[in-house]
Amino acid sequence: MDLSKLRKEKNMTQQEVADYLGINRSVLSLIENREREMTPLVLFKLSRLYDISPEQLYGFSPEEEAENNFYRDFEKLDAEVLEKMPDFRSWIEDILLLEELIHDKK
């Protein structure tokens, strides 16, 4: 997926997206040029901003996404592992909500 194209379709500058993500513009440039991996938080924030699934951001087609669903694979973990981990989806959603609240107060 061409991240710079998605950004331009939203009529946003690199600086605006970087500010939304809470990273430096130079880091966003590296991510857009596939010279640096996205952290899970950046991945989820970009998927929310661009209204696209995390799988599609990584280049999976909708058909491949159905086969390689991030959440489905996470949910396949055995019960013992899941008992030792917080609900990943809920945890990410809580982080994003807190970041939005903090960002809105600035």
BABAVEX-386101 format. One record per residue: residue number from 1; residue in three letters; z negated, y negated, x negated of N, C-alpha, C in turn. Coordinates in pm, whole numbers, plus 50000, padded with zeros to 5 digits. Example, Ala and Ser with C-alpha at 12.3 -4.5 7.8 and 13.67 -1.06 7.14 Angstrom:
! residues 2
kolro:lopa:n_z:n_y:n_x:ca_z:ca_y:ca_x:c_z:c_y:c_x
1:ALA:49220:50569:48681:49220:50450:48770:49220:50330:48680
2:SER:49292:50225:48715:49286:50106:48633:49213:49997:48710
//
This chain:
! residues 106
kolro:lopa:n_z:n_y:n_x:ca_z:ca_y:ca_x:c_z:c_y:c_x
1:MET:50000:50117:49915:50000:50000:50000:50000:49876:49910
2:ASP:50086:49781:49941:50098:49658:49864:49992:49558:49913
3:LEU:49884:49547:49837:49772:49462:49878:49809:49314:49879
4:SER:49892:49271:49787:49931:49129:49787:50016:49097:49911
5:LYS:50097:49192:49953:50178:49171:50075:50087:49159:50197
6:LEU:49986:49246:50206:49891:49237:50318:49820:49102:50319
7:ARG:49781:49056:50200:49712:48926:50190:49804:48813:50235
8:LYS:49928:48817:50191:50024:48712:50227:50055:48714:50377
9:GLU:50056:48834:50437:50079:48844:50582:49966:48778:50659
10:LYS:49847:48772:50598:49731:48704:50660:49728:48556:50623
11:ASN:49830:48510:50548:49837:48372:50502:49711:48330:50427
12:MET:49667:48419:50338:49547:48392:50260:49583:48388:50111
13:THR:49509:48307:50037:49526:48302:49893:49438:48410:49830
14:GLN:49464:48437:49703:49378:48531:49631:49234:48480:49630
15:GLN:49218:48349:49613:49083:48294:49608:49009:48313:49740
16:GLU:49079:48294:49852:49016:48312:49983:48971:48457:50004
17:VAL:49056:48551:49966:49021:48692:49981:48908:48728:49885
18:ALA:48916:48680:49763:48810:48707:49665:48676:48653:49714
19:ASP:48677:48533:49771:48553:48476:49826:48499:48563:49939
20:TYR:48586:48612:50026:48546:48699:50135:48482:48828:50081
21:LEU:48541:48879:49973:48492:49003:49914:48369:48983:49826
22:GLY:48347:48859:49783:48236:48832:49693:48265:48874:49549
23:ILE:48393:48863:49510:48434:48898:49373:48513:48781:49314
24:ASN:48537:48786:49184:48619:48684:49118:48765:48703:49154
25:ARG:48840:48594:49156:48982:48600:49186:49055:48688:49084
26:SER:49013:48682:48958:49078:48763:48855:49058:48912:48881
27:VAL:48943:48949:48934:48918:49090:48969:49009:49132:49083
28:LEU:49024:49045:49184:49114:49076:49295:49257:49093:49244
29:SER:49299:49011:49150:49432:49023:49093:49451:49160:49028
30:LEU:49351:49206:48955:49357:49338:48893:49366:49448:48999
31:ILE:49289:49433:49106:49292:49531:49215:49429:49532:49281
32:GLU:49483:49414:49310:49615:49406:49375:49724:49466:49287
33:ASN:49710:49454:49156:49809:49508:49063:49780:49653:49024
34:ARG:49681:49713:49091:49641:49853:49067:49597:49877:48922
35:GLU:49540:49771:48861:49488:49784:48725:49337:49807:48726
36:ARG:49278:49802:48844:49136:49826:48860:49113:49892:48996
37:GLU:49023:49990:48997:48990:50060:49122:48901:49973:49210
38:MET:48914:49992:49340:48827:49923:49435:48694:49996:49444
39:THR:48588:49920:49456:48460:49983:49487:48464:50024:49634
40:PRO:48376:50114:49676:48376:50151:49819:48354:50029:49910
41:LEU:48269:49937:49869:48244:49819:49952:48369:49732:49964
42:VAL:48438:49710:49854:48562:49632:49857:48665:49703:49944
43:LEU:48675:49833:49930:48768:49911:50011:48741:49891:50160
44:PHE:48616:49902:50201:48583:49887:50342:48604:49743:50390
45:LYS:48571:49646:50306:48591:49507:50347:48739:49473:50360
46:LEU:48820:49523:50267:48965:49499:50277:49023:49569:50398
47:SER:48977:49690:50426:49031:49759:50544:48995:49684:50671
48:ARG:48880:49625:50673:48838:49545:50790:48920:49416:50797
49:LEU:48936:49348:50684:49010:49222:50680:49156:49242:50721
50:TYR:49218:49346:50668:49360:49369:50692:49386:49458:50814
51:ASP:49280:49500:50880:49290:49584:51000:49375:49708:50972
52:ILE:49336:49780:50869:49407:49899:50825:49302:49998:50776
53:SER:49329:50125:50788:49230:50225:50747:49217:50230:50595
54:PRO:49099:50273:50545:49084:50289:50400:49189:50385:50342
55:GLU:49222:50489:50417:49322:50585:50369:49458:50518:50350
56:GLN:49496:50433:50445:49625:50363:50434:49624:50264:50319
57:LEU:49508:50202:50291:49500:50113:50175:49528:50188:50045
58:TYR:49490:50314:50043:49517:50396:49925:49657:50454:49924
59:GLY:49737:50427:50028:49876:50468:50028:49910:50588:50113
60:PHE:49813:50643:50186:49845:50754:50276:49919:50701:50398
61:SER:50020:50774:50441:50089:50741:50566:49996:50781:50681
62:PRO:50023:50733:50803:49940:50774:50916:49933:50926:50932
63:GLU:50045:50997:50902:50046:51143:50912:49955:51204:50806
64:GLU:49966:51152:50683:49881:51201:50574:49736:51164:50600
65:GLU:49715:51048:50661:49579:51005:50692:49510:51108:50782
66:ALA:49584:51159:50879:49526:51259:50969:49485:51384:50891
67:GLU:49560:51416:50786:49529:51533:50705:49421:51506:50601
68:ASN:49409:51381:50556:49320:51346:50446:49213:51247:50489
69:ASN:49166:51259:50610:49073:51161:50664:48944:51156:50584
70:PHE:48913:51037:50535:48794:51012:50454:48668:51056:50526
71:TYR:48653:51015:50651:48532:51047:50725:48523:51197:50755
72:ARG:48636:51257:50791:48635:51400:50820:48592:51479:50697
73:ASP:48645:51440:50581:48607:51510:50458:48459:51491:50429
74:PHE:48407:51371:50452:48265:51346:50432:48182:51435:50524
75:GLU:48225:51446:50649:48149:51521:50747:48156:51672:50722
76:LYS:48245:51718:50634:48253:51860:50601:48141:51904:50506
77:LEU:48072:51809:50447:47965:51845:50354:47865:51935:50423
78:ASP:47808:52025:50348:47715:52118:50413:47586:52046:50455
79:ALA:47515:52107:50546:47397:52046:50608:47291:52010:50504
80:GLU:47274:52091:50402:47172:52062:50300:47202:51931:50228
81:VAL:47328:51911:50193:47367:51788:50125:47348:51668:50218
82:LEU:47390:51682:50343:47379:51572:50438:47233:51534:50464
83:GLU:47142:51631:50461:47001:51601:50481:46947:51513:50370
84:LYS:47005:51524:50252:46958:51448:50136:47024:51311:50126
85:MET:47124:51285:50209:47198:51159:50202:47183:51082:50333
86:PRO:47178:50948:50325:47180:50872:50450:47318:50882:50515
87:ASP:47324:50848:50641:47452:50849:50710:47542:50745:50644
88:PHE:47642:50792:50571:47727:50706:50490:47795:50597:50573
89:ARG:47854:50637:50684:47926:50541:50768:47832:50433:50819
90:SER:47715:50473:50866:47617:50378:50915:47570:50286:50804
91:TRP:47549:50342:50687:47504:50264:50572:47606:50156:50535
92:ILE:47732:50192:50530:47838:50095:50498:47845:49988:50606
93:GLU:47838:50027:50732:47843:49930:50841:47725:49833:50833
94:ASP:47606:49883:50800:47489:49796:50785:47508:49696:50671
95:ILE:47564:49742:50560:47589:49653:50446:47688:49544:50486
96:LEU:47795:49583:50553:47896:49485:50594:47838:49384:50692
97:LEU:47757:49430:50785:47694:49340:50880:47602:49241:50810
98:LEU:47520:49289:50718:47431:49201:50643:47509:49098:50562
99:GLU:47616:49144:50499:47698:49051:50420:47761:48944:50509
100:GLU:47805:48982:50628:47862:48884:50720:47756:48783:50763
101:LEU:47636:48831:50793:47529:48741:50833:47493:48644:50722
102:ILE:47484:48696:50600:47454:48610:50486:47566:48510:50464
103:HIS:47690:48558:50471:47806:48471:50449:47812:48362:50556
104:ASP:47781:48396:50682:47785:48298:50791:47680:48190:50774
105:LYS:47568:48222:50710:47460:48123:50693:47490:48026:50580
106:LYS:47588:48059:50493:47621:47970:50379:47702:47853:50425
//
